[in-house]
Amino acid sequence: MEDPRFMVGQIMHLYFSRSFTIVKELGVHPGQVPVLKLLFHQQGLSQKEIAEHLCVKPPTVTVTIQRMEKLNLIYKKQDEHDQRISRIFLTEQGKDVIKKLERSHFYLENEAFQGFSKEELTEFNEFLIRIRKNLKDVSGKDAFCSFASKSQ
């Protein structure tokens, strides 16, 4: 039997290499994808809220937002109730990029799961949920971001 740890590492490497290629072809940095996905589902978040959702430090979000603004993927708008807060929204170009990313990742998943039955995919998903829960339980803290848990 092959070592599961080694296989998981190989699968992750292959999947992320393919995913990285897809993202780069669309002119987006891989670190910008979580922000795009989050804003696609929840427009108008502040930078602080984005950082909390993605479990990253606010300065990281600041740099990412600045780069995305230069690429015309997002724009900022002052909060109507508190002028100190900027709300972040996707531009039409940003919405277009995220739709292309979703399509590309759909094809990537089809490539990865080619030959699997619906039942096998359901069982595989259940295994992944259990593994994630087990690792989260032993870590003693919330080991993944709120946005990730919404995609179950």
Backbone as numpy.savetxt, mean C-alpha at the origin, in Angstrom:
# Nx Ny Nz CAx CAy CAz Cx Cy Cz
11.15 -31.98 2.16 10.32 -30.81 2.16 11.21 -29.56 2.16
10.83 -28.58 1.32 11.59 -27.34 1.27 11.36 -26.53 2.55
12.35 -25.76 2.91 12.27 -24.90 4.09 11.26 -23.77 3.83
10.16 -23.73 4.59 9.14 -22.69 4.36 9.68 -21.27 4.48
10.61 -21.05 5.41 11.17 -19.71 5.57 11.89 -19.26 4.30
12.63 -20.17 3.71 13.36 -19.86 2.49 12.38 -19.60 1.35
11.33 -20.43 1.26 10.34 -20.25 0.19 9.60 -18.92 0.33
9.21 -18.57 1.55 8.52 -17.29 1.77 9.43 -16.14 1.35
10.70 -16.23 1.70 11.66 -15.20 1.30 11.78 -15.09 -0.21
11.86 -16.24 -0.89 11.94 -16.24 -2.34 10.68 -15.64 -2.97
9.53 -16.06 -2.47 8.25 -15.56 -3.00 8.15 -14.05 -2.81
8.50 -13.58 -1.62 8.46 -12.14 -1.37 9.39 -11.40 -2.32
10.59 -11.91 -2.50 11.55 -11.27 -3.39 11.01 -11.22 -4.82
10.52 -12.35 -5.32 9.99 -12.38 -6.68 8.79 -11.47 -6.86
7.88 -11.49 -5.90 6.68 -10.67 -5.98 7.03 -9.19 -5.94
7.90 -8.78 -5.01 8.24 -7.38 -4.90 9.11 -6.90 -6.05
9.93 -7.77 -6.61 10.71 -7.39 -7.80 9.78 -7.09 -8.97
8.81 -7.96 -9.15 7.83 -7.76 -10.24 6.99 -6.51 -9.97
6.56 -6.34 -8.74 5.77 -5.18 -8.35 6.57 -3.89 -8.53
7.83 -3.91 -8.14 8.70 -2.74 -8.28 8.81 -2.33 -9.74
8.95 -3.30 -10.63 9.04 -3.02 -12.07 7.77 -2.34 -12.57
6.63 -2.86 -12.14 5.34 -2.28 -12.54 5.24 -0.83 -12.06
5.57 -0.59 -10.82 5.47 0.74 -10.23 6.40 1.71 -10.96
7.63 1.30 -11.19 8.60 2.17 -11.86 8.15 2.51 -13.29
7.52 1.55 -13.98 7.03 1.81 -15.34 5.97 2.92 -15.36
5.27 3.10 -14.25 4.26 4.15 -14.14 4.83 5.47 -13.64
6.15 5.51 -13.40 6.81 6.73 -12.97 6.60 7.08 -11.51
6.28 6.08 -10.71 6.01 6.29 -9.29 7.07 5.56 -8.48
7.45 6.16 -7.35 8.37 5.49 -6.43 7.56 4.51 -5.58
8.08 3.32 -5.32 7.34 2.34 -4.52 6.85 2.86 -3.17
7.58 3.77 -2.54 7.16 4.33 -1.27 5.94 5.23 -1.37
5.61 5.65 -2.59 4.45 6.51 -2.81 3.15 5.72 -2.97
3.27 4.44 -3.26 2.08 3.61 -3.51 1.14 3.55 -2.30
1.63 3.32 -1.09 0.69 3.30 0.05 -0.06 4.61 0.23
0.60 5.73 -0.03 -0.06 7.03 0.09 -1.13 7.16 -0.99
-0.81 6.77 -2.21 -1.79 6.81 -3.30 -3.01 5.96 -2.97
-2.76 4.74 -2.51 -3.88 3.84 -2.18 -4.72 4.39 -1.04
-4.08 4.91 -0.02 -4.80 5.47 1.11 -5.67 6.64 0.67
-5.09 7.56 -0.10 -5.85 8.73 -0.55 -6.94 8.36 -1.55
-6.73 7.30 -2.29 -7.77 6.85 -3.22 -9.02 6.44 -2.45
-8.82 5.85 -1.27 -9.94 5.40 -0.45 -10.40 6.45 0.55
-9.53 7.41 0.87 -9.85 8.40 1.90 -9.23 9.74 1.55
-9.85 10.47 0.67 -9.35 11.79 0.26 -9.41 12.77 1.42
-8.54 13.77 1.39 -8.61 14.87 2.33 -7.99 14.62 3.69
-7.09 13.68 3.78 -6.40 13.44 5.05 -5.30 14.48 5.24
-4.97 14.74 6.50 -3.81 15.59 6.79 -2.55 14.72 6.72
-1.40 15.39 6.69 -0.15 14.63 6.68 0.00 13.81 7.95
-0.43 14.35 9.06 -0.37 13.62 10.34 -1.23 12.37 10.26
-2.43 12.48 9.71 -3.33 11.33 9.58 -2.75 10.27 8.64
-2.13 10.73 7.57 -1.49 9.78 6.64 -0.39 9.01 7.37
0.43 9.72 8.12 1.52 9.08 8.88 0.96 8.04 9.86
-0.13 8.39 10.55 -0.74 7.45 11.50 -1.28 6.22 10.80
-1.97 6.40 9.69 -2.54 5.27 8.95 -1.46 4.33 8.42
-0.35 4.92 7.97 0.70 4.11 7.35 1.81 3.72 8.31
1.68 4.11 9.57 2.67 3.76 10.60 4.08 4.20 10.22
4.17 5.44 9.76 5.48 6.03 9.45 5.58 7.36 10.17
6.78 7.89 10.22 7.00 9.16 10.91 6.56 10.33 10.02
6.01 11.37 10.64 5.55 12.53 9.86 6.59 13.11 8.88
7.89 13.21 9.26 8.85 13.74 8.27 8.93 12.88 7.00
8.73 11.58 7.14 8.73 10.69 5.97 7.58 11.06 5.05
6.42 11.31 5.63 5.24 11.69 4.84 5.47 13.04 4.18
6.09 13.96 4.90 6.34 15.30 4.35 7.16 15.20 3.07
8.24 14.45 3.09 9.10 14.29 1.92 8.34 13.60 0.78
7.59 12.56 1.12 6.82 11.83 0.11 5.78 12.74 -0.54
5.07 13.50 0.27 4.04 14.42 -0.23 4.66 15.47 -1.15
5.81 16.02 -0.76 6.49 17.03 -1.59 6.84 16.46 -2.96
7.36 15.24 -2.98 7.73 14.61 -4.24 6.49 14.30 -5.10
5.43 13.85 -4.44 4.20 13.53 -5.17 3.54 14.79 -5.72
3.68 15.89 -5.00 3.14 17.16 -5.47 3.88 17.61 -6.73
5.20 17.45 -6.76 6.01 17.81 -7.93 5.63 16.96 -9.14
5.20 15.71 -8.89 4.79 14.81 -9.97 3.33 15.01 -10.38
2.67 15.98 -9.73 1.26 16.28 -9.99 0.34 15.09 -9.68
0.69 14.32 -8.64 -0.14 13.20 -8.22 -1.12 13.62 -7.13
-0.74 14.63 -6.37 -1.59 15.10 -5.27 -1.57 16.63 -5.24
-2.53 17.19 -4.50 -2.50 18.62 -4.22 -2.96 18.84 -2.79
-2.56 19.98 -2.23 -2.91 20.34 -0.86 -3.99 21.42 -0.89
-4.84 21.36 0.12 -5.87 22.38 0.28 -5.98 22.67 1.79
-6.02 23.95 2.14 -6.14 24.32 3.56 -7.45 23.79 4.13
-7.39 23.31 5.35 -8.58 22.86 6.07 -9.50 24.05 6.28
-10.78 23.87 6.05 -11.75 24.96 6.18 -11.89 25.45 7.62
-11.66 24.58 8.58 -11.86 24.92 9.98 -10.58 25.26 10.73
-9.45 24.81 10.20 -8.17 25.05 10.85 -7.12 25.30 9.77
-6.80 26.57 9.55 -5.88 26.96 8.47 -4.46 26.43 8.65
-4.15 25.92 9.84 -2.81 25.36 10.07 -2.66 23.98 9.44
-3.79 23.36 9.08 -3.78 22.00 8.56 -4.02 22.01 7.06
-3.17 21.27 6.34 -3.37 21.07 4.90 -3.99 19.70 4.69
-4.99 19.65 3.88 -5.63 18.39 3.49 -5.05 17.96 2.14
-4.83 16.66 1.99 -4.19 16.13 0.79 -5.23 15.40 -0.06
-5.22 15.69 -1.36 -6.16 15.09 -2.31 -5.39 14.59 -3.53
-5.93 13.56 -4.16 -5.36 13.08 -5.42 -5.79 14.00 -6.56
-4.87 14.26 -7.47 -5.21 14.94 -8.70 -5.81 13.90 -9.65
-6.31 14.35 -10.78 -6.81 13.40 -11.78 -5.69 12.47 -12.23
-4.49 13.02 -12.36 -3.33 12.19 -12.74 -3.05 11.15 -11.66
-3.15 11.54 -10.40 -2.95 10.60 -9.29 -3.98 9.49 -9.31
-5.24 9.86 -9.58 -6.31 8.86 -9.67 -6.06 7.91 -10.83
-5.58 8.45 -11.93 -5.27 7.63 -13.10 -4.15 6.64 -12.79
-3.12 7.11 -12.10 -1.98 6.25 -11.75 -2.44 5.12 -10.83
-3.26 5.44 -9.83 -3.69 4.39 -8.90 -4.57 3.37 -9.62
-5.39 3.80 -10.55 -6.21 2.85 -11.33 -5.32 1.94 -12.17
-4.28 2.50 -12.77 -3.33 1.68 -13.55 -2.58 0.71 -12.64
-2.21 1.18 -11.44 -1.53 0.31 -10.48 -2.43 -0.85 -10.07
-3.69 -0.54 -9.80 -4.64 -1.59 -9.40 -4.77 -2.63 -10.51
-4.90 -2.17 -11.76 -4.99 -3.11 -12.88 -3.73 -3.96 -13.00
-2.58 -3.30 -12.90 -1.30 -4.01 -13.02 -1.13 -5.04 -11.91
-1.52 -4.67 -10.70 -1.39 -5.61 -9.59 -2.41 -6.74 -9.69
-3.55 -6.46 -10.29 -4.52 -7.53 -10.56 -3.90 -8.56 -11.49
-3.22 -8.08 -12.54 -2.54 -9.01 -13.46 -1.40 -9.75 -12.77
-0.68 -9.06 -11.91 0.41 -9.70 -11.16 -0.14 -10.82 -10.27
-1.26 -10.55 -9.60 -1.86 -11.59 -8.76 -2.33 -12.76 -9.61
-2.87 -12.48 -10.78 -3.27 -13.57 -11.67 -2.07 -14.40 -12.10
-0.95 -13.73 -12.35 0.28 -14.45 -12.69 0.73 -15.33 -11.52
0.71 -14.77 -10.34 1.19 -15.48 -9.15 0.31 -16.67 -8.79
-1.01 -16.51 -8.97 -1.94 -17.55 -8.53 -2.52 -18.37 -9.67
-1.84 -18.34 -10.80 -2.27 -19.13 -11.95 -2.32 -20.62 -11.57
-3.42 -21.26 -11.90 -3.56 -22.69 -11.62 -4.17 -23.01 -10.26
-4.43 -21.99 -9.44 -5.07 -22.21 -8.14 -6.59 -22.18 -8.31
-7.26 -23.07 -7.61 -8.74 -23.05 -7.61 -9.22 -21.96 -6.64
-10.50 -21.61 -6.75 -11.08 -20.64 -5.82 -10.95 -21.14 -4.38
-11.17 -22.42 -4.19 -11.09 -23.00 -2.85 -9.66 -22.89 -2.30
-8.68 -23.17 -3.15 -7.29 -23.07 -2.72 -6.94 -21.63 -2.36
-7.41 -20.67 -3.14 -7.15 -19.27 -2.85 -7.79 -18.84 -1.54
-9.01 -19.30 -1.30 -9.70 -19.00 -0.04 -8.93 -19.58 1.13
-8.52 -20.84 1.00 -7.76 -21.49 2.07 -6.42 -20.79 2.30
-5.74 -20.43 1.22 -4.47 -19.72 1.31 -4.64 -18.40 2.05
-5.70 -17.66 1.70 -5.99 -16.39 2.37 -6.24 -16.60 3.87
-6.97 -17.65 4.20 -7.23 -17.96 5.61 -5.93 -18.28 6.35
-5.03 -19.00 5.70 -3.73 -19.30 6.30 -2.96 -18.00 6.56
-2.94 -17.10 5.58 -2.22 -15.84 5.74 -2.79 -15.01 6.88
-4.11 -14.97 6.99 -4.75 -14.23 8.08 -4.34 -14.82 9.43
-4.31 -16.15 9.52 -3.91 -16.79 10.77 -2.45 -16.51 11.11
-1.58 -16.57 10.10 -0.16 -16.31 10.32 0.02 -14.87 10.80
-0.65 -13.93 10.12 -0.56 -12.52 10.52 -1.04 -12.34 11.96
-2.15 -12.95 12.31 -2.68 -12.84 13.66 -1.71 -13.42 14.67
-1.16 -14.59 14.37 -0.19 -15.21 15.28 1.00 -14.30 15.53
1.55 -13.74 14.46 2.72 -12.88 14.60 2.37 -11.57 15.31
1.20 -11.06 15.03 0.75 -9.85 15.72 0.58 -10.11 17.21
-0.02 -11.25 17.55 -0.24 -11.61 18.96 1.07 -11.73 19.73
2.07 -12.35 19.14 3.33 -12.53 19.87 4.18 -11.27 19.90
3.89 -10.34 18.99 4.67 -9.10 18.99 4.24 -8.18 20.13
3.02 -8.38 20.64 2.54 -7.58 21.76 2.16 -6.17 21.40
2.07 -5.87 20.10 1.67 -4.53 19.68 1.03 -4.64 18.30
0.49 -3.52 17.86 -0.10 -3.49 16.54 1.04 -3.49 15.52
1.28 -4.65 14.93 2.45 -4.83 14.09 2.24 -4.42 12.63
1.07 -3.96 12.29 0.84 -3.51 10.93 -0.14 -2.35 10.92
-0.19 -1.69 9.83 -0.95 -0.45 9.75 -2.44 -0.68 9.60
-3.21 0.31 10.02 -4.66 0.21 9.94 -5.11 0.06 8.50
-4.43 0.70 7.56 -4.81 0.60 6.16 -4.66 -0.83 5.66
-3.60 -1.50 6.08 -3.38 -2.88 5.67 -4.48 -3.79 6.16
-4.98 -3.54 7.35 -6.01 -4.42 7.90 -7.35 -4.24 7.22
-7.57 -3.09 6.56 -8.82 -2.84 5.85 -8.92 -3.61 4.55
-7.79 -4.09 4.05 -7.80 -4.78 2.77 -8.06 -6.26 2.90
-8.48 -6.71 4.06 -8.76 -8.14 4.28 -9.90 -8.62 3.40
